Amino acid sequence: MIIRRGESPRLLESRSGILGLFENVVDAESTIEAAVEPGDRVLIYTDGLTENFNLKREMLGVEGLSEIVRDGSHLTLPDMKRQILDRVEACGAALPPRRVGGAGRIS
């Protein structure tokens, strides 16, 4: 996602498979070129942010993350990062912790 102050974030669609799942999943055809200008920010995120659910079991999604990013684009980089993480966490904060095999919290 490319973030330019005063504009909606520009989503760069992935052209590769799931990273880390298969060997050689990224090749030359997976490359995306995008122009960036001084002051632009590039956000690289995982599904751990977008696949966050609220009490109504509604997923935040890329659109929700884009809104959060747009809202914080005027902030300093450290403050923007904190706002993104805080708002994504707040999206699912009221849900009970998820457990794997009865062991520790992974939410």
FIKOLZA-1660 file (N, C-alpha, C; in steps of 0.1 Angstrom, whole numbers, plus 5000, padded with zeros to 4 digits):
% residues 107
   i   px   py   pz ch aa at
   1 5009 4989 5000  A  M  N
   1 5000 5000 5000  A  M CA
   1 5009 5012 5000  A  M  C
   2 5007 5022 4991  A  I  N
   2 5014 5034 4990  A  I CA
   2 5005 5045 4996  A  I  C
   3 5011 5052 5006  A  I  N
   3 5004 5063 5013  A  I CA
   3 5010 5076 5009  A  I  C
   4 5001 5084 5004  A  R  N
   4 5005 5098 5000  A  R CA
   4 4996 5107 5007  A  R  C
   5 5001 5116 5015  A  R  N
   5 4993 5126 5023  A  R CA
   5 4982 5132 5015  A  R  C
   6 4970 5132 5020  A  G  N
   6 4959 5139 5013  A  G CA
   6 4952 5130 5003  A  G  C
   7 4957 5118 5001  A  E  N
   7 4950 5109 4991  A  E CA
   7 4947 5096 4998  A  E  C
   8 4938 5089 4991  A  S  N
   8 4935 5075 4996  A  S CA
   8 4947 5066 4993  A  S  C
   9 4949 5057 5002  A  P  N
   9 4961 5048 5000  A  P CA
   9 4959 5040 4987  A  P  C
  10 4970 5038 4980  A  R  N
  10 4970 5030 4968  A  R CA
  10 4974 5016 4971  A  R  C
  11 4965 5007 4968  A  L  N
  11 4967 4993 4970  A  L CA
  11 4975 4987 4959  A  L  C
  12 4986 4979 4962  A  L  N
  12 4993 4972 4952  A  L CA
  12 4990 4957 4953  A  L  C
  13 4983 4952 4944  A  E  N
  13 4978 4938 4944  A  E CA
  13 4990 4929 4943  A  E  C
  14 4990 4918 4951  A  S  N
  14 5000 4908 4951  A  S CA
  14 4999 4900 4938  A  S  C
  15 5010 4897 4932  A  R  N
  15 5010 4888 4920  A  R CA
  15 5017 4875 4923  A  R  C
  16 5019 4872 4935  A  S  N
  16 5025 4859 4939  A  S CA
  16 5016 4851 4948  A  S  C
  17 5021 4839 4951  A  G  N
  17 5013 4831 4960  A  G CA
  17 5016 4835 4975  A  G  C
  18 5013 4826 4984  A  I  N
  18 5015 4829 4998  A  I CA
  18 5029 4827 5001  A  I  C
  19 5035 4838 5006  A  L  N
  19 5050 4838 5009  A  L CA
  19 5052 4828 5021  A  L  C
  20 5062 4820 5020  A  G  N
  20 5066 4811 5031  A  G CA
  20 5059 4798 5030  A  G  C
  21 5049 4796 5022  A  L  N
  21 5041 4784 5021  A  L CA
  21 5047 4774 5011  A  L  C
  22 5052 4780 5000  A  F  N
  22 5058 4772 4989  A  F CA
  22 5072 4777 4985  A  F  C
  23 5081 4769 4980  A  E  N
  23 5093 4774 4976  A  E CA
  23 5091 4781 4962  A  E  C
  24 5100 4790 4959  A  N  N
  24 5100 4797 4946  A  N CA
  24 5087 4803 4942  A  N  C
  25 5080 4808 4952  A  V  N
  25 5067 4814 4949  A  V CA
  25 5067 4828 4942  A  V  C
  26 5079 4835 4944  A  V  N
  26 5080 4848 4938  A  V CA
  26 5090 4847 4927  A  V  C
  27 5086 4852 4915  A  D  N
  27 5095 4852 4904  A  D CA
  27 5095 4866 4897  A  D  C
  28 5102 4867 4886  A  A  N
  28 5102 4881 4879  A  A CA
  28 5089 4886 4875  A  A  C
  29 5080 4877 4872  A  E  N
  29 5066 4881 4868  A  E CA
  29 5058 4886 4879  A  E  C
  30 5062 4884 4891  A  S  N
  30 5055 4888 4903  A  S CA
  30 5059 4903 4907  A  S  C
  31 5068 4909 4900  A  T  N
  31 5073 4922 4903  A  T CA
  31 5063 4933 4899  A  T  C
  32 5061 4942 4908  A  I  N
  32 5053 4954 4906  A  I CA
  32 5061 4966 4907  A  I  C
  33 5061 4975 4897  A  E  N
  33 5068 4988 4899  A  E CA
  33 5058 4999 4901  A  E  C
  34 5061 5007 4910  A  A  N
  34 5052 5019 4914  A  A CA
  34 5061 5031 4917  A  A  C
  35 5057 5042 4912  A  A  N
  35 5064 5054 4914  A  A CA
  35 5061 5059 4928  A  A  C
  36 5071 5063 4935  A  V  N
  36 5069 5070 4948  A  V CA
  36 5076 5083 4948  A  V  C
  37 5071 5092 4956  A  E  N
  37 5076 5106 4957  A  E CA
  37 5082 5108 4971  A  E  C
  38 5090 5118 4973  A  P  N
  38 5095 5121 4986  A  P CA
  38 5083 5124 4995  A  P  C
  39 5083 5118 5007  A  G  N
  39 5072 5120 5016  A  G CA
  39 5062 5108 5016  A  G  C
  40 5062 5100 5005  A  D  N
  40 5053 5089 5004  A  D CA
  40 5057 5078 5014  A  D  C
  41 5048 5070 5018  A  R  N
  41 5051 5059 5027  A  R CA
  41 5046 5046 5021  A  R  C
  42 5053 5035 5024  A  V  N
  42 5049 5022 5019  A  V CA
  42 5046 5014 5030  A  V  C
  43 5034 5008 5031  A  L  N
  43 5030 4999 5041  A  L CA
  43 5029 4985 5036  A  L  C
  44 5037 4976 5042  A  I  N
  44 5036 4962 5039  A  I CA
  44 5030 4955 5051  A  I  C
  45 5019 4948 5049  A  Y  N
  45 5011 4942 5060  A  Y CA
  45 5008 4928 5057  A  Y  C
  46 5004 4921 5067  A  T  N
  46 5000 4907 5066  A  T CA
  46 4985 4906 5069  A  T  C
  47 4980 4894 5066  A  D  N
  47 4966 4892 5069  A  D CA
  47 4962 4892 5084  A  D  C
  48 4973 4892 5092  A  G  N
  48 4970 4894 5107  A  G CA
  48 4964 4907 5110  A  G  C
  49 4966 4917 5101  A  L  N
  49 4959 4930 5103  A  L CA
  49 4945 4930 5096  A  L  C
  50 4944 4926 5084  A  T  N
  50 4932 4927 5077  A  T CA
  50 4921 4916 5081  A  T  C
  51 4926 4905 5086  A  E  N
  51 4916 4894 5090  A  E CA
  51 4913 4895 5105  A  E  C
  52 4911 4907 5110  A  N  N
  52 4908 4909 5124  A  N CA
  52 4892 4911 5124  A  N  C
  53 4886 4905 5133  A  F  N
  53 4871 4905 5134  A  F CA
  53 4866 4912 5146  A  F  C
  54 4854 4919 5145  A  N  N
  54 4848 4926 5156  A  N CA
  54 4838 4917 5162  A  N  C
  55 4830 4922 5172  A  L  N
  55 4820 4913 5179  A  L CA
  55 4809 4908 5170  A  L  C
  56 4807 4915 5159  A  K  N
  56 4796 4911 5149  A  K CA
  56 4802 4901 5139  A  K  C
  57 4815 4898 5141  A  R  N
  57 4822 4888 5133  A  R CA
  57 4824 4894 5119  A  R  C
  58 4825 4908 5118  A  E  N
  58 4828 4914 5106  A  E CA
  58 4843 4916 5105  A  E  C
  59 4848 4913 5093  A  M  N
  59 4863 4914 5092  A  M CA
  59 4867 4928 5088  A  M  C
  60 4878 4933 5094  A  L  N
  60 4883 4946 5091  A  L CA
  60 4886 4947 5076  A  L  C
  61 4893 4938 5070  A  G  N
  61 4895 4938 5056  A  G CA
  61 4905 4949 5051  A  G  C
  62 4908 4948 5038  A  V  N
  62 4917 4958 5032  A  V CA
  62 4911 4972 5032  A  V  C
  63 4898 4972 5030  A  E  N
  63 4891 4985 5030  A  E CA
  63 4892 4992 5044  A  E  C
  64 4889 4984 5054  A  G  N
  64 4890 4989 5068  A  G CA
  64 4904 4994 5071  A  G  C
  65 4914 4986 5068  A  L  N
  65 4928 4990 5070  A  L CA
  65 4932 5002 5062  A  L  C
  66 4927 5003 5050  A  S  N
  66 4930 5015 5042  A  S CA
  66 4924 5028 5048  A  S  C
  67 4912 5026 5054  A  E  N
  67 4906 5038 5061  A  E CA
  67 4914 5042 5073  A  E  C
  68 4919 5032 5081  A  I  N
  68 4927 5035 5093  A  I CA
  68 4940 5042 5088  A  I  C
  69 4946 5037 5077  A  V  N
  69 4959 5042 5072  A  V CA
  69 4956 5057 5067  A  V  C
  70 4946 5059 5060  A  R  N
  70 4943 5072 5055  A  R CA
  70 4941 5082 5067  A  R  C
  71 4934 5078 5077  A  D  N
  71 4931 5086 5088  A  D CA
  71 4944 5090 5096  A  D  C
  72 4954 5082 5095  A  G  N
  72 4967 5085 5102  A  G CA
  72 4978 5090 5093  A  G  C
  73 4975 5092 5080  A  S  N
  73 4986 5096 5071  A  S CA
  73 4992 5110 5074  A  S  C
  74 4985 5118 5081  A  H  N
  74 4991 5131 5085  A  H CA
  74 5000 5131 5097  A  H  C
  75 5000 5120 5104  A  L  N
  75 5008 5118 5116  A  L CA
  75 5023 5116 5113  A  L  C
  76 5031 5118 5123  A  T  N
  76 5045 5113 5121  A  T CA
  76 5045 5098 5120  A  T  C
  77 5056 5093 5114  A  L  N
  77 5056 5078 5112  A  L CA
  77 5054 5070 5124  A  L  C
  78 5061 5073 5136  A  P  N
  78 5059 5065 5148  A  P CA
  78 5044 5066 5153  A  P  C
  79 5038 5078 5152  A  D  N
  79 5025 5080 5157  A  D CA
  79 5015 5073 5147  A  D  C
  80 5018 5073 5134  A  M  N
  80 5009 5066 5125  A  M CA
  80 5009 5051 5127  A  M  C
  81 5021 5046 5130  A  K  N
  81 5023 5032 5133  A  K CA
  81 5014 5028 5145  A  K  C
  82 5016 5036 5156  A  R  N
  82 5009 5033 5168  A  R CA
  82 4994 5034 5166  A  R  C
  83 4989 5044 5158  A  Q  N
  83 4975 5045 5156  A  Q CA
  83 4969 5033 5148  A  Q  C
  84 4977 5029 5138  A  I  N
  84 4972 5017 5130  A  I CA
  84 4971 5005 5139  A  I  C
  85 4981 5002 5147  A  L  N
  85 4981 4991 5156  A  L CA
  85 4970 4992 5167  A  L  C
  86 4969 5004 5172  A  D  N
  86 4958 5005 5183  A  D CA
  86 4944 5003 5177  A  D  C
  87 4942 5009 5165  A  R  N
  87 4928 5008 5160  A  R CA
  87 4925 4994 5155  A  R  C
  88 4935 4987 5149  A  V  N
  88 4933 4973 5145  A  V CA
  88 4930 4964 5157  A  V  C
  89 4938 4967 5168  A  E  N
  89 4936 4959 5180  A  E CA
  89 4922 4962 5186  A  E  C
  90 4918 4975 5186  A  A  N
  90 4905 4978 5191  A  A CA
  90 4894 4972 5184  A  A  C
  91 4896 4969 5171  A  C  N
  91 4886 4963 5163  A  C CA
  91 4882 4949 5169  A  C  C
  92 4892 4942 5174  A  G  N
  92 4889 4928 5179  A  G CA
  92 4891 4927 5194  A  G  C
  93 4893 4938 5201  A  A  N
  93 4896 4938 5215  A  A CA
  93 4886 4932 5224  A  A  C
  94 4873 4932 5220  A  A  N
  94 4862 4927 5229  A  A CA
  94 4860 4912 5227  A  A  C
  95 4867 4906 5217  A  L  N
  95 4866 4892 5215  A  L CA
  95 4874 4884 5225  A  L  C
  96 4869 4872 5228  A  P  N
  96 4877 4864 5237  A  P CA
  96 4890 4859 5230  A  P  C
  97 4900 4857 5237  A  P  N
  97 4913 4853 5231  A  P CA
  97 4911 4839 5224  A  P  C
  98 4917 4838 5212  A  R  N
  98 4917 4825 5205  A  R CA
  98 4928 4817 5210  A  R  C
  99 4926 4804 5211  A  R  N
  99 4936 4794 5216  A  R CA
  99 4938 4783 5206  A  R  C
 100 4950 4778 5206  A  V  N
 100 4954 4767 5198  A  V CA
 100 4957 4756 5207  A  V  C
 101 4950 4745 5206  A  G  N
 101 4953 4733 5214  A  G CA
 101 4952 4736 5229  A  G  C
 102 4944 4745 5233  A  G  N
 102 4943 4749 5247  A  G CA
 102 4954 4756 5253  A  G  C
 103 4964 4759 5244  A  A  N
 103 4976 4767 5249  A  A CA
 103 4975 4782 5247  A  A  C
 104 4985 4789 5248  A  G  N
 104 4986 4803 5248  A  G CA
 104 4977 4811 5239  A  G  C
 105 4976 4824 5242  A  R  N
 105 4969 4833 5234  A  R CA
 105 4976 4837 5221  A  R  C
 106 4969 4837 5209  A  I  N
 106 4975 4840 5197  A  I CA
 106 4968 4851 5190  A  I  C
 107 4959 4858 5196  A  S  N
 107 4951 4868 5189  A  S CA
 107 4959 4880 5186  A  S  C
% end
